[in-house]
Amino acid sequence: MSYIKTVVPMKDQRLFMDMESGSNVIVDLSVKLNTMKYKDLTDERIFRNAKTDGDYVIWGDGRVKVTVKELMDVVLMGEYPE
């Protein structure tokens, strides 16, 4: 079962996700850019090329691959940039 219909990169390292459930979610990934997993997303060209296979959001031909759960954890943790 797929969870994500589409993803749209937005300014300031935010990602809009249109979910199969009918919900829309905006994830602020700027709070994660200082981590090893997400550091490549500081490159605007890579970030702007987000894709989904329905289960993952993928950047850079698999260089960064993030599950729906990981993205929702960012949303639910309510982390904000310092």
N, CA, C and O atoms as CSV, one atom per row, in Angstrom:
chain,resi,resn,atom,element,x,y,z
A,1,MET,N,N,0.843,-1.182,0.000
A,1,MET,CA,C,0.000,0.000,0.000
A,1,MET,C,C,0.889,1.246,0.000
A,1,MET,O,O,1.802,1.363,0.817
A,2,SER,N,N,0.625,2.149,-0.894
A,2,SER,CA,C,1.365,3.410,-0.960
A,2,SER,C,C,0.734,4.424,-0.024
A,2,SER,O,O,-0.463,4.372,0.256
A,3,TYR,N,N,1.558,5.349,0.457
A,3,TYR,CA,C,1.082,6.373,1.379
A,3,TYR,C,C,1.113,7.772,0.783
A,3,TYR,O,O,0.284,8.615,1.128
A,4,ILE,N,N,2.071,8.024,-0.114
A,4,ILE,CA,C,2.261,9.363,-0.661
A,4,ILE,C,C,1.849,9.370,-2.128
A,4,ILE,O,O,2.302,8.530,-2.905
A,5,LYS,N,N,0.992,10.317,-2.511
A,5,LYS,CA,C,0.619,10.468,-3.920
A,5,LYS,C,C,1.644,11.326,-4.646
A,5,LYS,O,O,2.168,10.927,-5.686
A,6,THR,N,N,1.928,12.498,-4.105
A,6,THR,CA,C,2.878,13.413,-4.745
A,6,THR,C,C,3.655,14.186,-3.697
A,6,THR,O,O,3.218,14.341,-2.557
A,7,VAL,N,N,4.819,14.668,-4.112
A,7,VAL,CA,C,5.620,15.559,-3.272
A,7,VAL,C,C,5.981,16.793,-4.091
A,7,VAL,O,O,6.235,16.710,-5.293
A,8,VAL,N,N,5.996,17.927,-3.420
A,8,VAL,CA,C,6.364,19.182,-4.074
A,8,VAL,C,C,7.352,19.917,-3.163
A,8,VAL,O,O,6.983,20.344,-2.069
A,9,PRO,N,N,8.599,20.066,-3.604
A,9,PRO,CA,C,9.557,20.842,-2.817
A,9,PRO,C,C,9.121,22.309,-2.769
A,9,PRO,O,O,8.657,22.868,-3.762
A,10,MET,N,N,9.279,22.906,-1.608
A,10,MET,CA,C,8.921,24.307,-1.402
A,10,MET,C,C,10.169,25.067,-0.944
A,10,MET,O,O,11.217,24.468,-0.703
A,11,LYS,N,N,10.046,26.379,-0.828
A,11,LYS,CA,C,11.203,27.155,-0.385
A,11,LYS,C,C,11.529,26.857,1.082
A,11,LYS,O,O,10.698,26.343,1.831
A,12,ASP,N,N,12.748,27.191,1.461
A,12,ASP,CA,C,13.230,27.015,2.837
A,12,ASP,C,C,13.228,25.562,3.297
A,12,ASP,O,O,12.959,25.277,4.463
A,13,GLN,N,N,13.527,24.649,2.384
A,13,GLN,CA,C,13.619,23.214,2.675
A,13,GLN,C,C,12.357,22.648,3.318
A,13,GLN,O,O,12.413,21.848,4.252
A,14,ARG,N,N,11.243,23.079,2.798
A,14,ARG,CA,C,9.965,22.509,3.209
A,14,ARG,C,C,9.457,21.625,2.075
A,14,ARG,O,O,9.719,21.880,0.900
A,15,LEU,N,N,8.731,20.592,2.451
A,15,LEU,CA,C,8.238,19.624,1.487
A,15,LEU,C,C,6.741,19.446,1.673
A,15,LEU,O,O,6.277,19.126,2.768
A,16,PHE,N,N,5.986,19.655,0.597
A,16,PHE,CA,C,4.542,19.441,0.601
A,16,PHE,C,C,4.292,18.012,0.143
A,16,PHE,O,O,4.814,17.582,-0.886
A,17,MET,N,N,3.488,17.274,0.914
A,17,MET,CA,C,3.135,15.907,0.543
A,17,MET,C,C,1.619,15.780,0.453
A,17,MET,O,O,0.898,16.139,1.384
A,18,ASP,N,N,1.151,15.269,-0.670
A,18,ASP,CA,C,-0.257,14.937,-0.870
A,18,ASP,C,C,-0.367,13.442,-0.589
A,18,ASP,O,O,0.188,12.618,-1.316
A,19,MET,N,N,-1.087,13.107,0.469
A,19,MET,CA,C,-1.150,11.723,0.940
A,19,MET,C,C,-2.333,10.968,0.327
A,19,MET,O,O,-3.350,11.566,-0.026
A,20,GLU,N,N,-2.185,9.670,0.209
A,20,GLU,CA,C,-3.259,8.809,-0.305
A,20,GLU,C,C,-4.506,8.894,0.565
A,20,GLU,O,O,-5.615,8.670,0.079
A,21,SER,N,N,-4.340,9.212,1.835
A,21,SER,CA,C,-5.467,9.306,2.767
A,21,SER,C,C,-6.341,10.526,2.510
A,21,SER,O,O,-7.436,10.641,3.060
A,22,GLY,N,N,-5.849,11.444,1.664
A,22,GLY,CA,C,-6.574,12.678,1.400
A,22,GLY,C,C,-6.005,13.860,2.173
A,22,GLY,O,O,-6.402,15.002,1.940
A,23,SER,N,N,-5.092,13.600,3.077
A,23,SER,CA,C,-4.458,14.665,3.852
A,23,SER,C,C,-3.324,15.299,3.072
A,23,SER,O,O,-2.757,14.688,2.166
A,24,ASN,N,N,-3.000,16.530,3.432
A,24,ASN,CA,C,-1.828,17.223,2.920
A,24,ASN,C,C,-0.944,17.549,4.112
A,24,ASN,O,O,-1.433,17.946,5.170
A,25,VAL,N,N,0.357,17.380,3.933
A,25,VAL,CA,C,1.303,17.603,5.017
A,25,VAL,C,C,2.453,18.452,4.493
A,25,VAL,O,O,2.938,18.235,3.382
A,26,ILE,N,N,2.888,19.418,5.296
A,26,ILE,CA,C,4.092,20.175,4.982
A,26,ILE,C,C,5.125,19.833,6.043
A,26,ILE,O,O,4.889,20.000,7.240
A,27,VAL,N,N,6.278,19.348,5.581
A,27,VAL,CA,C,7.360,18.950,6.473
A,27,VAL,C,C,8.482,19.980,6.357
A,27,VAL,O,O,8.961,20.264,5.259
A,28,ASP,N,N,8.894,20.534,7.491
A,28,ASP,CA,C,10.000,21.484,7.524
A,28,ASP,C,C,11.279,20.700,7.768
A,28,ASP,O,O,11.596,20.351,8.905
A,29,LEU,N,N,12.009,20.426,6.702
A,29,LEU,CA,C,13.237,19.649,6.830
A,29,LEU,C,C,14.438,20.513,7.189
A,29,LEU,O,O,15.531,19.983,7.391
A,30,SER,N,N,14.265,21.807,7.271
A,30,SER,CA,C,15.389,22.680,7.628
A,30,SER,C,C,15.942,22.340,9.004
A,30,SER,O,O,17.115,22.591,9.279
A,31,VAL,N,N,15.114,21.775,9.866
A,31,VAL,CA,C,15.558,21.415,11.218
A,31,VAL,C,C,16.458,20.179,11.224
A,31,VAL,O,O,17.091,19.879,12.236
A,32,LYS,N,N,16.519,19.470,10.113
A,32,LYS,CA,C,17.307,18.237,10.030
A,32,LYS,C,C,18.580,18.379,9.192
A,32,LYS,O,O,19.355,17.428,9.094
A,33,LEU,N,N,18.804,19.527,8.596
A,33,LEU,CA,C,19.910,19.677,7.654
A,33,LEU,C,C,21.287,19.529,8.279
A,33,LEU,O,O,22.263,19.309,7.561
A,34,ASN,N,N,21.389,19.645,9.589
A,34,ASN,CA,C,22.684,19.492,10.240
A,34,ASN,C,C,22.969,18.040,10.620
A,34,ASN,O,O,23.969,17.758,11.280
A,35,THR,N,N,22.097,17.117,10.207
A,35,THR,CA,C,22.316,15.698,10.494
A,35,THR,C,C,22.931,15.011,9.280
A,35,THR,O,O,22.767,15.461,8.146
A,36,MET,N,N,23.632,13.928,9.531
A,36,MET,CA,C,24.322,13.197,8.466
A,36,MET,C,C,23.361,12.742,7.367
A,36,MET,O,O,23.673,12.856,6.181
A,37,LYS,N,N,22.209,12.232,7.755
A,37,LYS,CA,C,21.267,11.691,6.766
A,37,LYS,C,C,20.736,12.767,5.812
A,37,LYS,O,O,20.556,12.507,4.622
A,38,TYR,N,N,20.487,13.971,6.330
A,38,TYR,CA,C,19.807,15.004,5.550
A,38,TYR,C,C,20.741,16.079,4.997
A,38,TYR,O,O,20.277,16.969,4.284
A,39,LYS,N,N,22.031,16.030,5.298
A,39,LYS,CA,C,22.938,17.124,4.941
A,39,LYS,C,C,22.985,17.414,3.443
A,39,LYS,O,O,23.190,18.563,3.051
A,40,ASP,N,N,22.800,16.393,2.593
A,40,ASP,CA,C,22.827,16.608,1.143
A,40,ASP,C,C,21.680,17.494,0.669
A,40,ASP,O,O,21.740,18.062,-0.421
A,41,LEU,N,N,20.632,17.612,1.489
A,41,LEU,CA,C,19.473,18.421,1.097
A,41,LEU,C,C,19.738,19.919,1.244
A,41,LEU,O,O,18.885,20.732,0.887
A,42,THR,N,N,20.902,20.291,1.763
A,42,THR,CA,C,21.267,21.715,1.787
A,42,THR,C,C,21.535,22.217,0.376
A,42,THR,O,O,21.460,23.418,0.119
A,43,ASP,N,N,21.849,21.301,-0.543
A,43,ASP,CA,C,22.036,21.651,-1.957
A,43,ASP,C,C,20.640,21.820,-2.575
A,43,ASP,O,O,19.887,20.857,-2.722
A,44,GLU,N,N,20.326,23.037,-2.923
A,44,GLU,CA,C,18.999,23.367,-3.459
A,44,GLU,C,C,18.641,22.533,-4.691
A,44,GLU,O,O,17.480,22.166,-4.872
A,45,ARG,N,N,19.619,22.234,-5.529
A,45,ARG,CA,C,19.344,21.437,-6.745
A,45,ARG,C,C,18.882,20.031,-6.375
A,45,ARG,O,O,17.972,19.485,-6.998
A,46,ILE,N,N,19.514,19.454,-5.363
A,46,ILE,CA,C,19.106,18.121,-4.924
A,46,ILE,C,C,17.722,18.194,-4.287
A,46,ILE,O,O,16.843,17.392,-4.604
A,47,PHE,N,N,17.532,19.159,-3.390
A,47,PHE,CA,C,16.247,19.269,-2.697
A,47,PHE,C,C,15.086,19.454,-3.675
A,47,PHE,O,O,14.023,18.860,-3.494
A,48,ARG,N,N,15.280,20.264,-4.697
A,48,ARG,CA,C,14.217,20.553,-5.672
A,48,ARG,C,C,13.827,19.355,-6.520
A,48,ARG,O,O,12.806,19.390,-7.207
A,49,ASN,N,N,14.627,18.292,-6.480
A,49,ASN,CA,C,14.344,17.113,-7.292
A,49,ASN,C,C,13.777,15.955,-6.478
A,49,ASN,O,O,14.072,14.791,-6.746
A,50,ALA,N,N,12.966,16.286,-5.491
A,50,ALA,CA,C,12.314,15.251,-4.679
A,50,ALA,C,C,11.326,14.460,-5.527
A,50,ALA,O,O,10.610,15.013,-6.362
A,51,LYS,N,N,11.307,13.160,-5.290
A,51,LYS,CA,C,10.370,12.260,-5.964
A,51,LYS,C,C,9.812,11.318,-4.913
A,51,LYS,O,O,10.344,11.222,-3.808
A,52,THR,N,N,8.744,10.628,-5.261
A,52,THR,CA,C,8.220,9.597,-4.366
A,52,THR,C,C,7.892,8.343,-5.158
A,52,THR,O,O,7.526,8.400,-6.332
A,53,ASP,N,N,8.035,7.213,-4.484
A,53,ASP,CA,C,7.582,5.952,-5.059
A,53,ASP,C,C,6.322,5.480,-4.338
A,53,ASP,O,O,5.861,4.354,-4.524
A,54,GLY,N,N,5.775,6.380,-3.505
A,54,GLY,CA,C,4.570,6.058,-2.750
A,54,GLY,C,C,4.863,5.716,-1.294
A,54,GLY,O,O,4.042,5.966,-0.412
A,55,ASP,N,N,6.030,5.147,-1.051
A,55,ASP,CA,C,6.429,4.772,0.304
A,55,ASP,C,C,7.576,5.628,0.833
A,55,ASP,O,O,7.687,5.852,2.038
A,56,TYR,N,N,8.412,6.095,-0.056
A,56,TYR,CA,C,9.582,6.891,0.299
A,56,TYR,C,C,9.573,8.213,-0.458
A,56,TYR,O,O,8.961,8.332,-1.520
A,57,VAL,N,N,10.259,9.204,0.104
A,57,VAL,CA,C,10.618,10.394,-0.655
A,57,VAL,C,C,12.103,10.228,-0.950
A,57,VAL,O,O,12.897,9.924,-0.060
A,58,ILE,N,N,12.463,10.431,-2.210
A,58,ILE,CA,C,13.811,10.121,-2.686
A,58,ILE,C,C,14.415,11.356,-3.348
A,58,ILE,O,O,13.772,12.026,-4.156
A,59,TRP,N,N,15.653,11.637,-2.990
A,59,TRP,CA,C,16.408,12.732,-3.599
A,59,TRP,C,C,17.711,12.172,-4.162
A,59,TRP,O,O,18.251,11.189,-3.654
A,60,GLY,N,N,18.208,12.815,-5.224
A,60,GLY,CA,C,19.524,12.464,-5.759
A,60,GLY,C,C,19.657,11.017,-6.172
A,60,GLY,O,O,20.653,10.370,-5.847
A,61,ASP,N,N,18.666,10.495,-6.885
A,61,ASP,CA,C,18.688,9.103,-7.358
A,61,ASP,C,C,18.987,8.106,-6.243
A,61,ASP,O,O,19.737,7.149,-6.433
A,62,GLY,N,N,18.393,8.346,-5.085
A,62,GLY,CA,C,18.536,7.432,-3.960
A,62,GLY,C,C,19.604,7.833,-2.962
A,62,GLY,O,O,19.818,7.146,-1.963
A,63,ARG,N,N,20.269,8.935,-3.226
A,63,ARG,CA,C,21.297,9.436,-2.296
A,63,ARG,C,C,20.706,9.699,-0.912
A,63,ARG,O,O,21.327,9.405,0.109
A,64,VAL,N,N,19.495,10.256,-0.898
A,64,VAL,CA,C,18.736,10.437,0.335
A,64,VAL,C,C,17.374,9.793,0.106
A,64,VAL,O,O,16.673,10.117,-0.853
A,65,LYS,N,N,17.011,8.881,0.994
A,65,LYS,CA,C,15.751,8.136,0.867
A,65,LYS,C,C,15.120,8.107,2.254
A,65,LYS,O,O,15.709,7.584,3.200
A,66,VAL,N,N,13.916,8.672,2.371
A,66,VAL,CA,C,13.287,8.852,3.672
A,66,VAL,C,C,11.887,8.246,3.662
A,66,VAL,O,O,11.122,8.443,2.717
A,67,THR,N,N,11.564,7.515,4.712
A,67,THR,CA,C,10.247,6.889,4.819
A,67,THR,C,C,9.196,7.911,5.256
A,67,THR,O,O,9.523,8.978,5.776
A,68,VAL,N,N,7.954,7.566,5.039
A,68,VAL,CA,C,6.843,8.386,5.508
A,68,VAL,C,C,6.915,8.542,7.022
A,68,VAL,O,O,6.688,9.631,7.548
A,69,LYS,N,N,7.228,7.463,7.719
A,69,LYS,CA,C,7.315,7.514,9.178
A,69,LYS,C,C,8.359,8.527,9.634
A,69,LYS,O,O,8.104,9.306,10.553
A,70,GLU,N,N,9.528,8.524,9.003
A,70,GLU,CA,C,10.572,9.481,9.369
A,70,GLU,C,C,10.104,10.920,9.152
A,70,GLU,O,O,10.355,11.795,9.981
A,71,LEU,N,N,9.434,11.151,8.047
A,71,LEU,CA,C,8.946,12.498,7.751
A,71,LEU,C,C,7.854,12.916,8.731
A,71,LEU,O,O,7.826,14.061,9.182
A,72,MET,N,N,6.967,12.000,9.056
A,72,MET,CA,C,5.915,12.328,10.010
A,72,MET,C,C,6.489,12.554,11.409
A,72,MET,O,O,5.957,13.365,12.168
A,73,ASP,N,N,7.559,11.853,11.756
A,73,ASP,CA,C,8.228,12.099,13.034
A,73,ASP,C,C,8.742,13.533,13.114
A,73,ASP,O,O,8.665,14.161,14.170
A,74,VAL,N,N,9.266,14.055,12.010
A,74,VAL,CA,C,9.728,15.452,11.982
A,74,VAL,C,C,8.550,16.380,12.250
A,74,VAL,O,O,8.670,17.333,13.020
A,75,VAL,N,N,7.418,16.106,11.622
A,75,VAL,CA,C,6.220,16.930,11.812
A,75,VAL,C,C,5.736,16.837,13.260
A,75,VAL,O,O,5.469,17.858,13.894
A,76,LEU,N,N,5.625,15.636,13.770
A,76,LEU,CA,C,5.046,15.428,15.097
A,76,LEU,C,C,5.952,15.862,16.237
A,76,LEU,O,O,5.468,16.227,17.308
A,77,MET,N,N,7.251,15.827,16.022
A,77,MET,CA,C,8.191,16.246,17.077
A,77,MET,C,C,8.171,17.758,17.264
A,77,MET,O,O,8.614,18.264,18.295
A,78,GLY,N,N,7.662,18.474,16.279
A,78,GLY,CA,C,7.552,19.929,16.410
A,78,GLY,C,C,8.891,20.612,16.564
A,78,GLY,O,O,9.011,21.609,17.275
A,79,GLU,N,N,9.906,20.073,15.893
A,79,GLU,CA,C,11.237,20.676,15.968
A,79,GLU,C,C,11.273,21.943,15.126
A,79,GLU,O,O,10.667,22.014,14.057
A,80,TYR,N,N,11.983,22.922,15.618
A,80,TYR,CA,C,12.117,24.191,14.916
A,80,TYR,C,C,13.576,24.562,14.809
A,80,TYR,O,O,14.366,24.225,15.691
A,81,PRO,N,N,13.951,25.251,13.746
A,81,PRO,CA,C,15.346,25.664,13.610
A,81,PRO,C,C,15.733,26.592,14.746
A,81,PRO,O,O,14.910,27.354,15.253
A,82,GLU,N,N,16.995,26.516,15.138
A,82,GLU,CA,C,17.484,27.379,16.226
A,82,GLU,C,C,17.763,28.770,15.711
A,82,GLU,O,O,18.181,29.639,16.476
